[in-house]
Amino acid sequence: MKETLVDAFGKPHGIVLFQLLEATQFTVYLSLIAFIGGGLIGALVTLARIGNRKWLVRAAAGYIWLFQSVPLLMLLFLSGLGVPRLMGQDINPWVAAIVSLTLYASAYLAEVWRGAIQSIPKGQWEGGYALGLRFVQVFRRIVLPQSVRIAIAPTVGFMVQIIKGTSLAYIIGFHDLMAIGRRWANAPVEGTEPFIIYPLMALIYFALCFPLSRLARRLENRLGSYSKRPQIAAA
């Protein structure tokens, strides 16, 4: 691929484009790991948030409040620079970036999913209880299918925020699209000036984010309205 791009665009443009595309894969990998990890933790926090135990509800609310209030940049500084100095150990940039983005994603996803669940009218819960179902059964059979339809669009849309958030990971030495692009933009090489490199990087980020934004909008139009949510079947 490198030779093809060099033949097509010449040097150094072909080399720059190849390295940017190669670094993009790490942006994608980090985004997917953070999304999956944040989703798993976010699901647990959501369950604690809607539960009946007050101490769990308060702990989950505090978790969400904490990691929504702390900027992602600060989380990256703490995990990639602060904690290593405090402990006197080096932390791999991959680990630091994954931890920071996972905590960031989990807090926002937990809040999105909590809002989706609590948007279901109480009558749906009461109807389930009237049919003799328990809490878990009502949640799994009645509330969860409806809340998933509501949450799927903002969940997909939040993936865009995670992808854009990875652009901050360069500050802790993570070699992704932003890090490689900044390196070339600061290099004393003709043809790699910032006004060339940064628009090229913007196009790559756009190519990653725009399809997800369109998908989220389409899902929102198709599944987002309450009138399209499944209702409880008659007993």
C-alpha positions as CSV (number, residue, x, y, z in Angstrom):
1,M,0.0,0.0,0.0
2,K,2.8,2.3,0.8
3,E,4.4,1.9,-2.6
4,T,1.0,2.5,-4.3
5,L,0.4,5.7,-2.4
6,V,4.0,6.9,-3.1
7,D,3.5,6.2,-6.8
8,A,0.2,8.0,-6.8
9,F,1.1,11.1,-4.8
10,G,4.9,11.1,-4.8
11,K,7.1,12.0,-1.9
12,P,6.6,13.0,0.8
13,H,2.8,13.2,0.3
14,G,2.4,9.4,-0.3
15,I,4.5,8.6,2.8
16,V,2.5,11.0,4.9
17,L,-0.8,9.7,3.7
18,F,0.3,6.1,4.4
19,Q,1.4,6.9,7.9
20,L,-1.7,8.8,8.7
21,L,-3.9,5.9,7.5
22,E,-1.8,3.4,9.3
23,A,-2.1,5.4,12.6
24,T,-5.9,5.7,12.0
25,Q,-6.2,2.0,12.9
26,F,-5.0,2.7,16.4
27,T,-7.6,5.4,16.7
28,V,-10.2,2.9,15.7
29,Y,-8.9,0.2,18.1
30,L,-8.8,2.5,21.0
31,S,-12.3,3.8,20.3
32,L,-13.7,0.3,20.1
33,I,-12.0,-0.9,23.3
34,A,-13.2,2.2,25.2
35,F,-16.7,1.8,23.8
36,I,-17.0,-1.9,24.8
37,G,-15.3,-1.4,28.2
38,G,-17.3,1.7,28.9
39,G,-20.5,-0.1,27.9
40,L,-19.8,-3.0,30.2
41,I,-19.1,-0.7,33.2
42,G,-21.9,1.6,32.2
43,A,-24.4,-1.2,32.2
44,L,-23.4,-2.1,35.8
45,V,-23.6,1.5,36.9
46,T,-27.0,1.8,35.2
47,L,-28.4,-1.2,37.0
48,A,-27.1,0.2,40.3
49,R,-28.6,3.6,39.5
50,I,-32.1,2.2,39.0
51,G,-32.0,-0.3,41.8
52,N,-33.8,-0.2,45.1
53,R,-30.7,-0.1,47.4
54,K,-30.1,3.5,48.3
55,W,-26.3,3.1,48.9
56,L,-25.9,1.6,45.4
57,V,-28.0,4.4,43.9
58,R,-25.9,7.0,45.6
59,A,-22.6,5.3,44.7
60,A,-23.7,5.1,41.0
61,A,-24.8,8.7,41.0
62,G,-21.5,9.7,42.5
63,Y,-19.6,7.7,39.9
64,I,-21.5,9.4,37.1
65,W,-21.1,12.8,38.6
66,L,-17.4,12.4,39.1
67,F,-16.4,11.2,35.7
68,Q,-18.7,13.5,33.9
69,S,-17.4,16.5,35.8
70,V,-13.7,15.7,35.3
71,P,-12.5,16.7,31.8
72,L,-11.2,13.8,29.6
73,L,-7.9,15.7,29.2
74,M,-7.5,15.7,33.0
75,L,-8.2,12.0,33.2
76,L,-5.5,11.4,30.6
77,F,-3.0,13.6,32.5
78,L,-3.8,11.7,35.8
79,S,-3.6,8.2,34.3
80,G,-0.7,8.8,32.0
81,L,1.4,11.3,33.8
82,G,0.2,11.8,37.4
83,V,-0.2,8.3,38.6
84,P,3.1,7.0,37.1
85,R,5.1,9.8,38.9
86,L,3.2,9.1,42.2
87,M,3.9,5.4,42.0
88,G,7.3,5.7,40.5
89,Q,6.4,3.3,37.6
90,D,5.9,3.8,33.9
91,I,2.4,3.1,32.5
92,N,2.0,2.0,28.9
93,P,0.2,4.8,26.9
94,W,-2.2,2.2,25.7
95,V,-3.2,1.3,29.2
96,A,-3.5,4.9,30.3
97,A,-5.6,5.9,27.3
98,I,-7.9,2.8,27.6
99,V,-8.5,3.5,31.3
100,S,-9.2,7.2,30.8
101,L,-11.5,6.7,27.8
102,T,-13.3,3.8,29.4
103,L,-14.1,5.7,32.6
104,Y,-15.2,8.7,30.5
105,A,-17.4,6.6,28.2
106,S,-18.9,4.5,31.1
107,A,-20.2,7.6,32.9
108,Y,-21.9,9.1,29.9
109,L,-23.3,5.8,28.6
110,A,-24.7,5.0,32.1
111,E,-26.5,8.3,32.1
112,V,-27.9,7.8,28.6
113,W,-29.2,4.3,29.5
114,R,-30.6,5.5,32.9
115,G,-32.5,8.2,31.1
116,A,-33.8,5.8,28.6
117,I,-35.0,3.3,31.2
118,Q,-36.6,6.0,33.4
119,S,-38.4,7.5,30.4
120,I,-40.6,4.5,30.3
121,P,-43.9,5.4,32.0
122,K,-44.5,4.0,35.4
123,G,-47.6,2.4,34.1
124,Q,-45.5,-0.1,32.2
125,W,-44.0,-1.2,35.5
126,E,-47.3,-1.3,37.2
127,G,-48.9,-3.2,34.4
128,G,-46.2,-5.8,34.6
129,Y,-46.6,-6.1,38.4
130,A,-50.4,-6.5,37.8
131,L,-49.7,-9.5,35.6
132,G,-47.8,-11.1,38.5
133,L,-44.3,-10.5,37.2
134,R,-41.4,-9.7,39.5
135,F,-39.0,-6.8,39.1
136,V,-36.4,-8.6,37.0
137,Q,-39.1,-10.1,34.8
138,V,-40.8,-6.7,34.3
139,F,-37.4,-5.1,33.5
140,R,-36.3,-7.9,31.1
141,R,-39.6,-8.5,29.3
142,I,-41.3,-5.1,29.2
143,V,-39.0,-2.2,30.1
144,L,-35.7,-3.2,28.6
145,P,-37.0,-3.8,25.0
146,Q,-38.5,-0.4,25.0
147,S,-35.6,1.4,26.6
148,V,-33.1,-0.2,24.1
149,R,-35.1,1.3,21.2
150,I,-34.8,4.7,22.9
151,A,-31.1,4.4,23.8
152,I,-29.7,2.9,20.7
153,A,-29.5,6.1,18.7
154,P,-27.7,8.3,21.4
155,T,-25.5,5.3,22.1
156,V,-24.3,5.1,18.5
157,G,-24.0,8.9,18.4
158,F,-21.8,8.9,21.5
159,M,-19.3,6.7,19.6
160,V,-18.5,9.8,17.7
161,Q,-17.5,11.6,20.9
162,I,-15.3,8.7,21.8
163,I,-13.5,8.8,18.4
164,K,-13.0,12.6,18.8
165,G,-11.8,12.1,22.4
166,T,-9.0,9.8,21.3
167,S,-7.4,12.8,19.6
168,L,-6.4,14.0,23.1
169,A,-4.4,10.8,23.9
170,Y,-1.3,12.1,22.1
171,I,-0.4,14.1,25.2
172,I,0.5,10.9,27.0
173,G,2.5,9.5,24.1
174,F,-0.2,7.4,22.4
175,H,0.7,7.1,18.7
176,D,-2.6,7.6,16.9
177,L,-3.7,9.7,14.0
178,M,-3.3,13.0,16.0
179,A,0.2,12.2,17.2
180,I,1.5,11.2,13.8
181,G,-0.2,14.2,12.2
182,R,1.3,16.7,14.6
183,R,4.7,15.1,14.1
184,W,4.5,15.7,10.4
185,A,3.0,19.1,10.7
186,N,6.0,20.2,12.9
187,A,8.6,18.5,10.7
188,P,10.8,20.7,8.6
189,V,9.8,18.9,5.4
190,E,8.5,20.7,2.4
191,G,4.9,19.6,1.6
192,T,4.1,18.7,5.2
193,E,3.0,22.2,6.4
194,P,0.2,22.4,9.0
195,F,-2.2,23.9,6.4
196,I,-1.8,20.6,4.5
197,I,-1.6,18.1,7.3
198,Y,-4.4,19.3,9.5
199,P,-7.1,19.5,6.8
200,L,-6.0,16.0,5.7
201,M,-6.4,14.8,9.3
202,A,-9.8,16.5,9.5
203,L,-11.0,14.6,6.5
204,I,-10.0,11.3,8.0
205,Y,-11.8,12.1,11.3
206,F,-14.8,13.2,9.2
207,A,-14.7,9.8,7.3
208,L,-14.8,8.0,10.7
209,C,-17.4,10.1,12.4
210,F,-19.9,11.2,9.7
211,P,-21.3,7.6,8.9
212,L,-21.9,7.1,12.7
213,S,-23.6,10.5,12.9
214,R,-25.9,9.6,10.0
215,L,-26.6,6.2,11.4
216,A,-27.5,7.7,14.8
217,R,-29.9,10.2,13.1
218,R,-31.5,7.4,11.0
219,L,-32.0,5.2,14.1
220,E,-33.4,8.2,16.0
221,N,-35.9,8.9,13.3
222,R,-36.9,5.2,13.1
223,L,-36.9,4.2,16.7
224,G,-36.8,7.3,18.8
225,S,-40.4,8.3,19.2
226,Y,-42.5,6.8,21.9
227,S,-45.3,6.1,19.5
228,K,-43.2,3.4,17.9
229,R,-42.2,1.7,21.2
230,P,-43.8,-1.7,21.8
231,Q,-46.6,-1.7,24.3
232,I,-47.5,-4.3,26.8
233,A,-49.6,-7.0,25.2
234,A,-53.0,-7.6,26.5
235,A,-53.2,-10.4,29.1
